[in-house]
Amino acid sequence: MASGGAPGLTRRWRLLLRGAALFLLLLSAAAAQEPSGAACSQNTNRTCEECLKNVSCLWCHTSKACLDYPVSRILPPSSLCKLSSARWGVCWVNFEALIITLSVVGGAVLLAVAVCCACCCCRRKRSRKPDKSEERAAREREERRIRQEERRAEMKSRHDEIRKKYGLFKEENPYARFENN
């Protein structure tokens, strides 16, 4: 972006990029974390917190079962556990709420990007070509300036006639009278 651009916008983008980088770093760290050696099924009928200490485990809230997360799929199949009772990462968020929340946030981000792009495009269009009201205002200003100059010239000629009539006309050079003698 040019140095004359909005500094707040670049700060926002930097902040957004840093947040995305931090999210990717945390996600890769969570994916690379080794299982604690214990199988997820050993934590069945215990607490959700104990089960989710291992990143590769999935807690099914209705059956109180700790299951291996099906890594071949993004979402666990309903035969394994319903989305409304499946927990992964933290116990207080189920997959249904997570999907809805991410969809709303993703939609809001896409909408914000679309609105920003539309605003930028409209602003460029306006700056390239002046609109009709600006052209009309410029034309009216020019007409007023011309009328004012005409009135000024008319008033000057009227004043000069009055000065000549009463002998108050100032000559261009006051010493011109003395040169003709």
C-alpha positions in Angstrom: 0.0 0.0 0.0 1.2 3.5 -0.7 2.6 5.6 2.1 -0.4 8.0 1.7 -2.9 5.2 2.4 -4.8 4.6 5.5 -2.4 3.4 8.3 -5.2 1.8 10.3 -6.0 -0.5 7.4 -2.5 -1.9 7.2 -2.4 -2.3 11.0 -5.6 -4.3 10.8 -4.3 -6.5 8.0 -1.0 -7.1 10.0 -3.0 -8.0 13.1 -5.2 -10.4 11.1 -2.2 -12.0 9.5 -0.5 -12.4 12.9 -3.7 -14.0 14.3 -3.9 -16.4 11.4 -0.2 -17.3 11.8 -0.7 -17.9 15.5 -3.7 -20.0 14.8 -1.8 -22.1 12.3 1.1 -22.5 14.7 -1.2 -23.7 17.5 -3.0 -26.0 15.1 0.3 -27.6 13.9 1.5 -27.9 17.5 -1.7 -29.7 18.5 -1.5 -32.0 15.5 2.2 -32.8 16.1 1.6 -33.6 19.8 2.3 -37.2 20.7 -0.4 -39.2 22.3 0.2 -39.8 26.0 0.8 -43.5 25.4 -2.6 -44.5 26.7 -5.3 -45.4 24.4 -8.4 -43.2 24.3 -10.7 -46.1 25.2 -9.0 -46.3 28.7 -10.6 -43.0 29.6 -14.2 -44.2 28.9 -16.5 -43.6 31.9 -14.2 -41.0 33.3 -14.4 -37.2 32.8 -14.3 -35.3 29.6 -11.3 -33.3 30.8 -9.2 -36.5 31.3 -10.2 -37.8 27.9 -9.4 -34.6 26.0 -5.9 -34.3 27.6 -4.9 -36.5 24.6 -5.4 -34.5 21.4 -6.2 -37.5 19.3 -9.3 -38.4 21.5 -12.9 -37.5 21.0 -15.4 -37.4 23.9 -19.0 -38.5 23.4 -21.0 -36.8 26.0 -24.2 -39.0 25.8 -22.4 -42.4 26.1 -19.5 -41.0 28.3 -17.1 -42.7 26.0 -13.6 -41.6 25.0 -13.0 -42.6 21.4 -10.1 -42.3 18.9 -10.8 -39.3 16.7 -11.4 -40.5 13.1 -8.6 -38.5 11.4 -9.6 -39.8 8.0 -12.7 -37.6 8.2 -13.1 -34.0 9.2 -16.2 -34.6 11.3 -16.9 -37.7 13.3 -19.6 -39.9 11.7 -23.0 -40.0 13.4 -22.6 -43.8 13.9 -19.7 -43.0 16.2 -21.2 -40.1 18.1 -23.9 -37.4 17.3 -22.4 -34.0 16.5 -24.5 -32.4 19.3 -22.7 -34.6 21.9 -19.2 -34.9 20.4 -16.5 -32.9 22.1 -12.9 -32.3 20.9 -10.3 -30.0 22.3 -12.5 -28.5 25.0 -15.4 -29.9 26.9 -17.7 -26.9 26.7 -18.0 -26.8 22.9 -19.8 -29.4 20.9 -19.3 -30.0 17.1 -22.7 -28.5 16.2 -22.0 -25.3 18.0 -18.5 -25.2 16.5 -19.7 -25.7 13.0 -22.4 -23.0 13.4 -20.0 -20.5 15.0 -17.3 -21.1 12.4 -19.9 -20.8 9.6 -21.2 -17.5 11.0 -17.7 -16.1 11.5 -16.6 -17.2 8.1 -19.7 -15.7 6.5 -19.1 -12.4 8.3 -15.5 -12.3 7.2 -16.4 -13.0 3.6 -19.2 -10.4 3.7 -16.7 -7.8 5.2 -14.2 -8.6 2.5 -16.9 -8.3 -0.2 -18.1 -4.9 1.2 -14.5 -3.6 1.4 -13.8 -4.6 -2.2 -17.0 -3.0 -3.3 -16.3 0.2 -1.5 -12.8 0.4 -2.9 -14.0 -0.2 -6.4 -16.8 2.4 -6.1 -14.3 4.9 -4.6 -11.9 4.4 -7.5 -14.8 4.9 -10.0 -15.8 8.1 -8.4 -12.2 9.5 -8.2 -11.6 8.8 -11.9 -14.6 10.7 -13.2 -16.3 13.6 -11.5 -20.0 13.0 -11.2 -22.7 15.3 -12.6 -23.3 17.3 -9.5 -19.6 18.2 -9.3 -19.5 19.2 -12.9 -22.7 21.3 -12.5 -21.2 23.0 -9.4 -18.0 23.8 -11.3 -19.9 25.2 -14.2 -22.0 27.4 -11.9 -18.9 28.7 -10.2 -17.4 29.6 -13.5 -20.5 31.4 -14.6 -20.7 33.3 -11.4 -17.0 34.3 -11.7 -17.6 35.6 -15.3 -20.8 37.6 -14.2 -18.8 39.1 -11.3 -16.0 40.2 -13.6 -18.6 41.8 -16.0 -20.3 43.6 -13.1 -16.9 44.8 -11.8 -15.9 46.1 -15.3 -19.2 47.8 -15.7 -19.0 49.5 -12.2 -15.4 50.6 -13.0 -16.5 52.3 -16.2 -19.4 54.0 -14.5 -17.2 55.3 -11.7 -14.6 56.5 -14.3 -17.4 58.4 -16.1 -18.5 60.1 -12.9 -14.9 61.0 -12.1 -14.4 62.6 -15.5 -17.7 64.5 -15.2 -16.6 66.1 -11.9 -12.9 66.3 -12.8 -11.8 63.8 -10.2 -10.4 61.4 -12.8 -7.0 60.2 -11.8 -4.5 60.0 -14.6 -2.3 57.0 -14.9 0.8 59.0 -14.3 0.4 62.2 -12.2 3.5 63.7 -13.7 2.2 63.4 -17.3 0.7 67.0 -17.0 4.1 68.5 -16.4 5.8 66.8 -19.3 3.5 68.3 -22.0 4.5 71.9 -21.0 
